[in-house]
């Protein structure tokens, strides 16, 4: 949308746009704030080279207890993350307070 009166593009104007490069349907999406990340450094035994590996985790609730799960992530958009592996469709994910919850801790769900 061009917001000037005559709707012309002029030198020096800038804009913001989004290009969909890939889309996924029928998938699990969680708020980015629900994720906890950790970076591990692995060493290639042949070359001695260090390789950082980022891992993602989140807490789900099972039997009123917080359970830490490692997940795999895919696309991200507008503070939402596509989860490709690690949780199921009916899992309850801890979204608020996930940074102070501990694995195995009893939790109360507030909706």
Backbone atoms as SQL, in Angstrom:
CREATE TABLE atoms (id INTEGER PRIMARY KEY, chain TEXT, resi INTEGER, resn TEXT, atom TEXT, x REAL, y REAL, z REAL);
INSERT INTO atoms VALUES
  (1, 'A', 1, 'UNK', 'N', 0.845, -1.170, 0.000),
  (2, 'A', 1, 'UNK', 'CA', 0.000, 0.000, 0.000),
  (3, 'A', 1, 'UNK', 'C', 0.895, 1.239, 0.000),
  (4, 'A', 2, 'UNK', 'N', 0.689, 2.105, -0.909),
  (5, 'A', 2, 'UNK', 'CA', 1.436, 3.363, -0.975),
  (6, 'A', 2, 'UNK', 'C', 0.563, 4.428, -0.333),
  (7, 'A', 3, 'UNK', 'N', 1.145, 5.137, 0.646),
  (8, 'A', 3, 'UNK', 'CA', 0.309, 6.022, 1.456),
  (9, 'A', 3, 'UNK', 'C', 0.351, 7.495, 1.065),
  (10, 'A', 4, 'UNK', 'N', 1.044, 7.849, -0.026),
  (11, 'A', 4, 'UNK', 'CA', 0.995, 9.256, -0.423),
  (12, 'A', 4, 'UNK', 'C', -0.254, 9.495, -1.281),
  (13, 'A', 5, 'UNK', 'N', -0.634, 10.751, -1.418),
  (14, 'A', 5, 'UNK', 'CA', -1.909, 11.100, -2.057),
  (15, 'A', 5, 'UNK', 'C', -2.024, 10.639, -3.503),
  (16, 'A', 6, 'UNK', 'N', -0.950, 10.762, -4.298),
  (17, 'A', 6, 'UNK', 'CA', -1.054, 10.388, -5.712),
  (18, 'A', 6, 'UNK', 'C', -0.611, 8.944, -5.983),
  (19, 'A', 7, 'UNK', 'N', -0.300, 8.194, -4.931),
  (20, 'A', 7, 'UNK', 'CA', 0.055, 6.775, -5.011),
  (21, 'A', 7, 'UNK', 'C', 1.198, 6.490, -5.985),
  (22, 'A', 8, 'UNK', 'N', 2.195, 7.361, -5.974),
  (23, 'A', 8, 'UNK', 'CA', 3.351, 7.140, -6.835),
  (24, 'A', 8, 'UNK', 'C', 4.557, 6.734, -5.999),
  (25, 'A', 9, 'UNK', 'N', 5.423, 5.966, -6.622),
  (26, 'A', 9, 'UNK', 'CA', 6.662, 5.574, -5.977),
  (27, 'A', 9, 'UNK', 'C', 7.712, 6.617, -6.337),
  (28, 'A', 10, 'UNK', 'N', 8.386, 7.144, -5.309),
  (29, 'A', 10, 'UNK', 'CA', 9.366, 8.203, -5.538),
  (30, 'A', 10, 'UNK', 'C', 10.733, 7.755, -5.044),
  (31, 'A', 11, 'UNK', 'N', 11.772, 8.344, -5.588),
  (32, 'A', 11, 'UNK', 'CA', 13.138, 8.050, -5.199),
  (33, 'A', 11, 'UNK', 'C', 13.305, 8.307, -3.697),
  (34, 'A', 12, 'UNK', 'N', 13.961, 7.362, -3.012),
  (35, 'A', 12, 'UNK', 'CA', 14.211, 7.515, -1.584),
  (36, 'A', 12, 'UNK', 'C', 13.140, 6.899, -0.700),
  (37, 'A', 13, 'UNK', 'N', 12.034, 6.493, -1.297),
  (38, 'A', 13, 'UNK', 'CA', 10.984, 5.847, -0.496),
  (39, 'A', 13, 'UNK', 'C', 11.454, 4.449, -0.102),
  (40, 'A', 14, 'UNK', 'N', 10.996, 3.994, 1.004),
  (41, 'A', 14, 'UNK', 'CA', 11.303, 2.640, 1.425),
  (42, 'A', 14, 'UNK', 'C', 10.010, 1.953, 1.848),
  (43, 'A', 15, 'UNK', 'N', 10.063, 0.680, 1.935),
  (44, 'A', 15, 'UNK', 'CA', 8.860, -0.053, 2.297),
  (45, 'A', 15, 'UNK', 'C', 9.206, -1.333, 3.027),
  (46, 'A', 16, 'UNK', 'N', 8.206, -1.963, 3.500),
  (47, 'A', 16, 'UNK', 'CA', 8.348, -3.242, 4.193),
  (48, 'A', 16, 'UNK', 'C', 7.417, -4.227, 3.520),
  (49, 'A', 17, 'UNK', 'N', 7.929, -5.411, 3.257),
  (50, 'A', 17, 'UNK', 'CA', 7.092, -6.424, 2.647),
  (51, 'A', 17, 'UNK', 'C', 7.552, -7.792, 3.098),
  (52, 'A', 18, 'UNK', 'N', 6.693, -8.755, 2.949),
  (53, 'A', 18, 'UNK', 'CA', 7.001, -10.130, 3.327),
  (54, 'A', 18, 'UNK', 'C', 6.825, -11.021, 2.113),
  (55, 'A', 19, 'UNK', 'N', 7.749, -11.936, 1.970),
  (56, 'A', 19, 'UNK', 'CA', 7.674, -12.893, 0.880),
  (57, 'A', 19, 'UNK', 'C', 7.567, -14.279, 1.492),
  (58, 'A', 20, 'UNK', 'N', 6.517, -14.971, 1.164),
  (59, 'A', 20, 'UNK', 'CA', 6.350, -16.340, 1.665),
  (60, 'A', 20, 'UNK', 'C', 7.270, -17.249, 0.867),
  (61, 'A', 21, 'UNK', 'N', 8.240, -17.848, 1.555),
  (62, 'A', 21, 'UNK', 'CA', 9.170, -18.730, 0.862),
  (63, 'A', 21, 'UNK', 'C', 8.792, -20.198, 1.037),
  (64, 'A', 22, 'UNK', 'N', 8.031, -20.464, 2.070),
  (65, 'A', 22, 'UNK', 'CA', 7.585, -21.826, 2.313),
  (66, 'A', 22, 'UNK', 'C', 6.433, -21.757, 3.295),
  (67, 'A', 23, 'UNK', 'N', 5.505, -22.648, 3.197),
  (68, 'A', 23, 'UNK', 'CA', 4.404, -22.688, 4.162),
  (69, 'A', 23, 'UNK', 'C', 4.164, -24.128, 4.589),
  (70, 'A', 24, 'UNK', 'N', 3.611, -24.266, 5.776),
  (71, 'A', 24, 'UNK', 'CA', 3.334, -25.580, 6.348),
  (72, 'A', 24, 'UNK', 'C', 1.910, -25.556, 6.874),
  (73, 'A', 25, 'UNK', 'N', 1.157, -26.603, 6.601),
  (74, 'A', 25, 'UNK', 'CA', -0.207, -26.670, 7.116),
  (75, 'A', 25, 'UNK', 'C', -0.346, -27.876, 8.033),
  (76, 'A', 26, 'UNK', 'N', -1.361, -27.840, 8.871),
  (77, 'A', 26, 'UNK', 'CA', -1.654, -28.932, 9.809),
  (78, 'A', 26, 'UNK', 'C', -0.423, -29.304, 10.625),
  (79, 'A', 27, 'UNK', 'N', 0.040, -28.348, 11.410),
  (80, 'A', 27, 'UNK', 'CA', 1.254, -28.546, 12.194),
  (81, 'A', 27, 'UNK', 'C', 1.091, -27.956, 13.584),
  (82, 'A', 28, 'UNK', 'N', 2.033, -28.196, 14.450),
  (83, 'A', 28, 'UNK', 'CA', 2.017, -27.654, 15.800),
  (84, 'A', 28, 'UNK', 'C', 2.824, -26.363, 15.811),
  (85, 'A', 29, 'UNK', 'N', 2.217, -25.307, 16.333),
  (86, 'A', 29, 'UNK', 'CA', 2.860, -24.006, 16.423),
  (87, 'A', 29, 'UNK', 'C', 2.756, -23.535, 17.868),
  (88, 'A', 30, 'UNK', 'N', 3.880, -23.047, 18.424),
  (89, 'A', 30, 'UNK', 'CA', 3.883, -22.535, 19.793),
  (90, 'A', 30, 'UNK', 'C', 4.459, -21.125, 19.795),
  (91, 'A', 31, 'UNK', 'N', 4.129, -20.340, 20.827),
  (92, 'A', 31, 'UNK', 'CA', 4.743, -19.012, 20.928),
  (93, 'A', 31, 'UNK', 'C', 6.252, -19.147, 21.133),
  (94, 'A', 32, 'UNK', 'N', 7.001, -18.265, 20.524),
  (95, 'A', 32, 'UNK', 'CA', 8.451, -18.295, 20.656),
  (96, 'A', 32, 'UNK', 'C', 8.872, -18.172, 22.119),
  (97, 'A', 33, 'UNK', 'N', 8.076, -17.466, 22.915),
  (98, 'A', 33, 'UNK', 'CA', 8.393, -17.272, 24.332),
  (99, 'A', 33, 'UNK', 'C', 8.329, -18.574, 25.136),
  (100, 'A', 34, 'UNK', 'N', 7.693, -19.610, 24.592),
  (101, 'A', 34, 'UNK', 'CA', 7.609, -20.898, 25.287),
  (102, 'A', 34, 'UNK', 'C', 8.906, -21.689, 25.189),
  (103, 'A', 35, 'UNK', 'N', 9.777, -21.313, 24.257),
  (104, 'A', 35, 'UNK', 'CA', 11.007, -22.070, 24.029),
  (105, 'A', 35, 'UNK', 'C', 12.124, -21.683, 24.987),
  (106, 'A', 36, 'UNK', 'N', 12.900, -22.675, 25.346),
  (107, 'A', 36, 'UNK', 'CA', 14.156, -22.489, 26.067),
  (108, 'A', 36, 'UNK', 'C', 15.233, -23.030, 25.148),
  (109, 'A', 37, 'UNK', 'N', 16.325, -22.314, 25.014),
  (110, 'A', 37, 'UNK', 'CA', 17.374, -22.791, 24.107),
  (111, 'A', 37, 'UNK', 'C', 18.683, -22.982, 24.854),
  (112, 'A', 38, 'UNK', 'N', 19.492, -23.848, 24.305),
  (113, 'A', 38, 'UNK', 'CA', 20.803, -24.142, 24.880),
  (114, 'A', 38, 'UNK', 'C', 21.754, -24.426, 23.726),
  (115, 'A', 39, 'UNK', 'N', 22.944, -23.880, 23.792),
  (116, 'A', 39, 'UNK', 'CA', 23.934, -24.129, 22.753),
  (117, 'A', 39, 'UNK', 'C', 25.016, -25.048, 23.304),
  (118, 'A', 40, 'UNK', 'N', 25.233, -26.146, 22.618),
  (119, 'A', 40, 'UNK', 'CA', 26.300, -27.076, 22.963),
  (120, 'A', 40, 'UNK', 'C', 27.410, -26.922, 21.936),
  (121, 'A', 41, 'UNK', 'N', 28.617, -27.169, 22.371),
  (122, 'A', 41, 'UNK', 'CA', 29.742, -27.131, 21.448),
  (123, 'A', 41, 'UNK', 'C', 30.253, -28.555, 21.280),
  (124, 'A', 42, 'UNK', 'N', 30.189, -29.044, 20.060),
  (125, 'A', 42, 'UNK', 'CA', 30.709, -30.373, 19.753),
  (126, 'A', 42, 'UNK', 'C', 32.032, -30.212, 19.035),
  (127, 'A', 43, 'UNK', 'N', 32.950, -31.127, 19.307),
  (128, 'A', 43, 'UNK', 'CA', 34.264, -31.070, 18.688),
  (129, 'A', 43, 'UNK', 'C', 34.391, -32.204, 17.681),
  (130, 'A', 44, 'UNK', 'N', 34.733, -31.842, 16.459),
  (131, 'A', 44, 'UNK', 'CA', 34.964, -32.824, 15.410),
  (132, 'A', 44, 'UNK', 'C', 36.290, -33.513, 15.719),
  (133, 'A', 45, 'UNK', 'N', 36.228, -34.811, 16.000),
  (134, 'A', 45, 'UNK', 'CA', 37.421, -35.553, 16.424),
  (135, 'A', 45, 'UNK', 'C', 38.484, -35.643, 15.328),
  (136, 'A', 46, 'UNK', 'N', 38.077, -35.542, 14.090),
  (137, 'A', 46, 'UNK', 'CA', 39.040, -35.628, 12.995),
  (138, 'A', 46, 'UNK', 'C', 39.788, -34.316, 12.771),
  (139, 'A', 47, 'UNK', 'N', 39.063, -33.194, 12.835),
  (140, 'A', 47, 'UNK', 'CA', 39.673, -31.903, 12.530),
  (141, 'A', 47, 'UNK', 'C', 39.969, -31.063, 13.770),
  (142, 'A', 48, 'UNK', 'N', 39.340, -31.402, 14.904),
  (143, 'A', 48, 'UNK', 'CA', 39.497, -30.597, 16.117),
  (144, 'A', 48, 'UNK', 'C', 38.670, -29.332, 16.098),
  (145, 'A', 49, 'UNK', 'N', 37.872, -29.181, 15.063),
  (146, 'A', 49, 'UNK', 'CA', 37.058, -27.980, 14.891),
  (147, 'A', 49, 'UNK', 'C', 35.852, -28.006, 15.827),
  (148, 'A', 50, 'UNK', 'N', 35.551, -26.845, 16.421),
  (149, 'A', 50, 'UNK', 'CA', 34.382, -26.720, 17.294),
  (150, 'A', 50, 'UNK', 'C', 33.157, -26.389, 16.460),
  (151, 'A', 51, 'UNK', 'N', 32.051, -27.056, 16.773),
  (152, 'A', 51, 'UNK', 'CA', 30.813, -26.827, 16.034),
  (153, 'A', 51, 'UNK', 'C', 29.688, -26.560, 17.033),
  (154, 'A', 52, 'UNK', 'N', 29.153, -25.328, 17.049),
  (155, 'A', 52, 'UNK', 'CA', 28.037, -25.039, 17.958),
  (156, 'A', 52, 'UNK', 'C', 26.756, -25.703, 17.462),
  (157, 'A', 53, 'UNK', 'N', 26.016, -26.294, 18.378),
  (158, 'A', 53, 'UNK', 'CA', 24.740, -26.939, 18.054),
  (159, 'A', 53, 'UNK', 'C', 23.693, -26.361, 18.995),
  (160, 'A', 54, 'UNK', 'N', 22.679, -25.721, 18.435),
  (161, 'A', 54, 'UNK', 'CA', 21.634, -25.123, 19.244),
  (162, 'A', 54, 'UNK', 'C', 20.513, -26.130, 19.442),
  (163, 'A', 55, 'UNK', 'N', 20.098, -26.316, 20.696),
  (164, 'A', 55, 'UNK', 'CA', 19.005, -27.222, 21.018),
  (165, 'A', 55, 'UNK', 'C', 17.865, -26.420, 21.631),
  (166, 'A', 56, 'UNK', 'N', 16.648, -26.895, 21.386),
  (167, 'A', 56, 'UNK', 'CA', 15.462, -26.207, 21.888),
  (168, 'A', 56, 'UNK', 'C', 14.674, -27.140, 22.790),
  (169, 'A', 57, 'UNK', 'N', 14.105, -26.552, 23.849),
  (170, 'A', 57, 'UNK', 'CA', 13.324, -27.300, 24.819),
  (171, 'A', 57, 'UNK', 'C', 12.070, -26.513, 25.150),
  (172, 'A', 58, 'UNK', 'N', 11.076, -27.203, 25.664),
  (173, 'A', 58, 'UNK', 'CA', 9.925, -26.555, 26.271),
  (174, 'A', 58, 'UNK', 'C', 9.350, -27.488, 27.312),
  (175, 'A', 59, 'UNK', 'N', 8.517, -26.924, 28.173),
  (176, 'A', 59, 'UNK', 'CA', 7.861, -27.720, 29.197),
  (177, 'A', 59, 'UNK', 'C', 6.446, -28.056, 28.752),
  (178, 'A', 60, 'UNK', 'N', 6.072, -29.315, 28.930),
  (179, 'A', 60, 'UNK', 'CA', 4.685, -29.711, 28.770),
  (180, 'A', 60, 'UNK', 'C', 4.190, -30.149, 30.145),
  (181, 'A', 61, 'UNK', 'N', 2.884, -30.276, 30.287),
  (182, 'A', 61, 'UNK', 'CA', 2.301, -30.697, 31.560),
  (183, 'A', 61, 'UNK', 'C', 1.731, -32.096, 31.401),
  (184, 'A', 62, 'UNK', 'N', 2.195, -33.010, 32.260),
  (185, 'A', 62, 'UNK', 'CA', 1.664, -34.385, 32.315),
  (186, 'A', 62, 'UNK', 'C', 1.374, -34.697, 33.765),
  (187, 'A', 63, 'UNK', 'N', 0.146, -35.095, 34.043),
  (188, 'A', 63, 'UNK', 'CA', -0.266, -35.430, 35.409),
  (189, 'A', 63, 'UNK', 'C', 0.083, -34.315, 36.393),
  (190, 'A', 64, 'UNK', 'N', -0.190, -33.078, 35.996),
  (191, 'A', 64, 'UNK', 'CA', 0.041, -31.874, 36.803),
  (192, 'A', 64, 'UNK', 'C', 1.507, -31.631, 37.142),
  (193, 'A', 65, 'UNK', 'N', 2.413, -32.228, 36.383),
  (194, 'A', 65, 'UNK', 'CA', 3.851, -32.030, 36.572),
  (195, 'A', 65, 'UNK', 'C', 4.458, -31.462, 35.292),
  (196, 'A', 66, 'UNK', 'N', 5.438, -30.589, 35.454),
  (197, 'A', 66, 'UNK', 'CA', 6.160, -30.039, 34.318),
  (198, 'A', 66, 'UNK', 'C', 7.181, -31.061, 33.833),
  (199, 'A', 67, 'UNK', 'N', 7.175, -31.310, 32.523),
  (200, 'A', 67, 'UNK', 'CA', 8.104, -32.264, 31.918),
  (201, 'A', 67, 'UNK', 'C', 8.881, -31.526, 30.827),
  (202, 'A', 68, 'UNK', 'N', 10.203, -31.492, 30.977),
  (203, 'A', 68, 'UNK', 'CA', 11.049, -30.830, 29.992),
  (204, 'A', 68, 'UNK', 'C', 11.218, -31.731, 28.781),
  (205, 'A', 69, 'UNK', 'N', 10.916, -31.213, 27.587),
  (206, 'A', 69, 'UNK', 'CA', 11.013, -31.987, 26.351),
  (207, 'A', 69, 'UNK', 'C', 11.936, -31.275, 25.379),
  (208, 'A', 70, 'UNK', 'N', 12.829, -32.030, 24.766),
  (209, 'A', 70, 'UNK', 'CA', 13.632, -31.478, 23.683),
  (210, 'A', 70, 'UNK', 'C', 12.799, -31.544, 22.418),
  (211, 'A', 71, 'UNK', 'N', 12.825, -30.472, 21.661),
  (212, 'A', 71, 'UNK', 'CA', 12.025, -30.420, 20.443),
  (213, 'A', 71, 'UNK', 'C', 12.906, -30.031, 19.261),
  (214, 'A', 72, 'UNK', 'N', 12.385, -30.272, 18.075),
  (215, 'A', 72, 'UNK', 'CA', 13.002, -29.787, 16.842),
  (216, 'A', 72, 'UNK', 'C', 12.090, -28.702, 16.290),
  (217, 'A', 73, 'UNK', 'N', 12.692, -27.659, 15.747),
  (218, 'A', 73, 'UNK', 'CA', 11.898, -26.544, 15.246),
  (219, 'A', 73, 'UNK', 'C', 12.083, -26.383, 13.748),
  (220, 'A', 74, 'UNK', 'N', 11.072, -25.776, 13.139),
  (221, 'A', 74, 'UNK', 'CA', 11.105, -25.512, 11.704),
  (222, 'A', 74, 'UNK', 'C', 10.989, -24.025, 11.445),
  (223, 'A', 75, 'UNK', 'N', 9.953, -23.638, 10.742),
  (224, 'A', 75, 'UNK', 'CA', 9.739, -22.244, 10.373),
  (225, 'A', 75, 'UNK', 'C', 9.379, -21.394, 11.583),
  (226, 'A', 76, 'UNK', 'N', 9.701, -20.109, 11.500),
  (227, 'A', 76, 'UNK', 'CA', 9.266, -19.158, 12.522),
  (228, 'A', 76, 'UNK', 'C', 8.687, -17.940, 11.820),
  (229, 'A', 77, 'UNK', 'N', 7.660, -17.373, 12.429),
  (230, 'A', 77, 'UNK', 'CA', 7.028, -16.196, 11.858),
  (231, 'A', 77, 'UNK', 'C', 6.236, -15.479, 12.941),
  (232, 'A', 78, 'UNK', 'N', 6.463, -14.184, 13.055),
  (233, 'A', 78, 'UNK', 'CA', 5.708, -13.336, 13.960),
  (234, 'A', 78, 'UNK', 'C', 5.655, -13.915, 15.368),
  (235, 'A', 79, 'UNK', 'N', 6.815, -14.272, 15.915),
  (236, 'A', 79, 'UNK', 'CA', 6.973, -14.787, 17.280),
  (237, 'A', 79, 'UNK', 'C', 6.280, -16.125, 17.507),
  (238, 'A', 80, 'UNK', 'N', 6.080, -16.880, 16.442),
  (239, 'A', 80, 'UNK', 'CA', 5.528, -18.233, 16.550),
  (240, 'A', 80, 'UNK', 'C', 6.509, -19.199, 15.894),
  (241, 'A', 81, 'UNK', 'N', 6.628, -20.383, 16.486),
  (242, 'A', 81, 'UNK', 'CA', 7.593, -21.369, 16.016),
  (243, 'A', 81, 'UNK', 'C', 6.875, -22.660, 15.647),
  (244, 'A', 82, 'UNK', 'N', 7.238, -23.206, 14.521),
  (245, 'A', 82, 'UNK', 'CA', 6.718, -24.493, 14.039),
  (246, 'A', 82, 'UNK', 'C', 7.532, -25.598, 14.715),
  (247, 'A', 83, 'UNK', 'N', 6.855, -26.494, 15.449),
  (248, 'A', 83, 'UNK', 'CA', 7.523, -27.609, 16.121),
  (249, 'A', 83, 'UNK', 'C', 7.414, -28.835, 15.218),
  (250, 'A', 84, 'UNK', 'N', 8.563, -29.376, 14.819),
  (251, 'A', 84, 'UNK', 'CA', 8.568, -30.491, 13.878),
  (252, 'A', 84, 'UNK', 'C', 8.660, -31.851, 14.567),
  (253, 'A', 85, 'UNK', 'N', 9.134, -31.862, 15.820),
  (254, 'A', 85, 'UNK', 'CA', 9.303, -33.139, 16.511),
  (255, 'A', 85, 'UNK', 'C', 9.454, -32.891, 18.005),
  (256, 'A', 86, 'UNK', 'N', 8.945, -33.801, 18.825),
  (257, 'A', 86, 'UNK', 'CA', 9.174, -33.729, 20.264),
  (258, 'A', 86, 'UNK', 'C', 7.928, -33.605, 21.110),
  (259, 'A', 87, 'UNK', 'N', 6.852, -33.039, 20.550),
  (260, 'A', 87, 'UNK', 'CA', 5.595, -32.966, 21.288),
  (261, 'A', 87, 'UNK', 'C', 4.453, -33.409, 20.389),
  (262, 'A', 88, 'UNK', 'N', 3.322, -33.704, 21.026),
  (263, 'A', 88, 'UNK', 'CA', 2.139, -34.161, 20.297),
  (264, 'A', 88, 'UNK', 'C', 1.085, -33.070, 20.261),
  (265, 'A', 89, 'UNK', 'N', 0.114, -33.260, 19.418),
  (266, 'A', 89, 'UNK', 'CA', -0.944, -32.282, 19.205),
  (267, 'A', 89, 'UNK', 'C', -1.697, -31.950, 20.490),
  (268, 'A', 90, 'UNK', 'N', -1.968, -32.909, 21.350),
  (269, 'A', 90, 'UNK', 'CA', -2.768, -32.664, 22.552),
  (270, 'A', 90, 'UNK', 'C', -1.944, -32.317, 23.787),
  (271, 'A', 91, 'UNK', 'N', -0.629, -32.127, 23.663),
  (272, 'A', 91, 'UNK', 'CA', 0.199, -31.753, 24.807),
  (273, 'A', 91, 'UNK', 'C', -0.123, -30.328, 25.246),
  (274, 'A', 92, 'UNK', 'N', -0.111, -30.115, 26.564),
  (275, 'A', 92, 'UNK', 'CA', -0.288, -28.782, 27.128),
  (276, 'A', 92, 'UNK', 'C', 1.088, -28.178, 27.347),
  (277, 'A', 93, 'UNK', 'N', 1.348, -27.039, 26.718),
  (278, 'A', 93, 'UNK', 'CA', 2.667, -26.401, 26.759),
  (279, 'A', 93, 'UNK', 'C', 2.649, -25.259, 27.768),
  (280, 'A', 94, 'UNK', 'N', 3.695, -25.182, 28.596),
  (281, 'A', 94, 'UNK', 'CA', 3.855, -24.074, 29.539),
  (282, 'A', 94, 'UNK', 'C', 4.372, -22.875, 28.753),
  (283, 'A', 95, 'UNK', 'N', 3.588, -21.800, 28.756),
  (284, 'A', 95, 'UNK', 'CA', 3.937, -20.618, 27.972),
  (285, 'A', 95, 'UNK', 'C', 4.430, -19.484, 28.875),
  (286, 'A', 96, 'UNK', 'N', 3.812, -19.318, 30.027),
  (287, 'A', 96, 'UNK', 'CA', 4.192, -18.259, 30.956),
  (288, 'A', 96, 'UNK', 'C', 4.840, -18.896, 32.182),
  (289, 'A', 97, 'UNK', 'N', 5.973, -18.373, 32.580),
  (290, 'A', 97, 'UNK', 'CA', 6.675, -18.899, 33.745),
  (291, 'A', 97, 'UNK', 'C', 7.586, -20.067, 33.422),
  (292, 'A', 98, 'UNK', 'N', 7.758, -20.346, 32.149),
  (293, 'A', 98, 'UNK', 'CA', 8.582, -21.487, 31.748),
  (294, 'A', 98, 'UNK', 'C', 10.045, -21.322, 32.140),
  (295, 'A', 99, 'UNK', 'N', 10.479, -20.097, 32.370),
  (296, 'A', 99, 'UNK', 'CA', 11.875, -19.871, 32.749),
  (297, 'A', 99, 'UNK', 'C', 12.125, -20.093, 34.244),
  (298, 'A', 100, 'UNK', 'N', 11.071, -20.293, 35.040),
  (299, 'A', 100, 'UNK', 'CA', 11.254, -20.554, 36.471),
  (300, 'A', 100, 'UNK', 'C', 10.760, -21.936, 36.882),
  (301, 'A', 101, 'UNK', 'N', 10.158, -22.662, 35.951),
  (302, 'A', 101, 'UNK', 'CA', 9.669, -24.012, 36.231),
  (303, 'A', 101, 'UNK', 'C', 10.835, -24.977, 36.180),
  (304, 'A', 102, 'UNK', 'N', 10.762, -26.015, 37.003),
  (305, 'A', 102, 'UNK', 'CA', 11.790, -27.051, 36.976),
  (306, 'A', 102, 'UNK', 'C', 11.156, -28.368, 36.560),
  (307, 'A', 103, 'UNK', 'N', 11.942, -29.219, 35.931),
  (308, 'A', 103, 'UNK', 'CA', 11.472, -30.529, 35.481),
  (309, 'A', 103, 'UNK', 'C', 10.948, -31.318, 36.681),
  (310, 'A', 104, 'UNK', 'N', 9.719, -31.826, 36.575),
  (311, 'A', 104, 'UNK', 'CA', 9.107, -32.614, 37.638),
  (312, 'A', 104, 'UNK', 'C', 8.323, -31.805, 38.651),
  (313, 'A', 105, 'UNK', 'N', 8.382, -30.488, 38.547),
  (314, 'A', 105, 'UNK', 'CA', 7.681, -29.626, 39.491),
  (315, 'A', 105, 'UNK', 'C', 6.175, -29.678, 39.254),
  (316, 'A', 106, 'UNK', 'N', 5.398, -29.662, 40.326),
  (317, 'A', 106, 'UNK', 'CA', 3.942, -29.603, 40.219),
  (318, 'A', 106, 'UNK', 'C', 3.538, -28.227, 39.724),
  (319, 'A', 107, 'UNK', 'N', 2.631, -28.181, 38.759),
  (320, 'A', 107, 'UNK', 'CA', 2.183, -26.913, 38.188),
  (321, 'A', 107, 'UNK', 'C', 0.663, -26.835, 38.210),
  (322, 'A', 108, 'UNK', 'N', 0.150, -25.617, 38.294),
  (323, 'A', 108, 'UNK', 'CA', -1.279, -25.374, 38.204),
  (324, 'A', 108, 'UNK', 'C', -1.542, -24.695, 36.874),
  (325, 'A', 109, 'UNK', 'N', -2.494, -25.189, 36.129),
  (326, 'A', 109, 'UNK', 'CA', -2.827, -24.599, 34.833),
  (327, 'A', 109, 'UNK', 'C', -3.839, -23.503, 35.037),
  (328, 'A', 110, 'UNK', 'N', -3.526, -22.316, 34.531),
  (329, 'A', 110, 'UNK', 'CA', -4.428, -21.173, 34.579),
  (330, 'A', 110, 'UNK', 'C', -4.747, -20.793, 33.151),
  (331, 'A', 111, 'UNK', 'N', -6.018, -20.813, 32.814),
  (332, 'A', 111, 'UNK', 'CA', -6.404, -20.492, 31.427),
  (333, 'A', 111, 'UNK', 'C', -7.066, -19.140, 31.357);
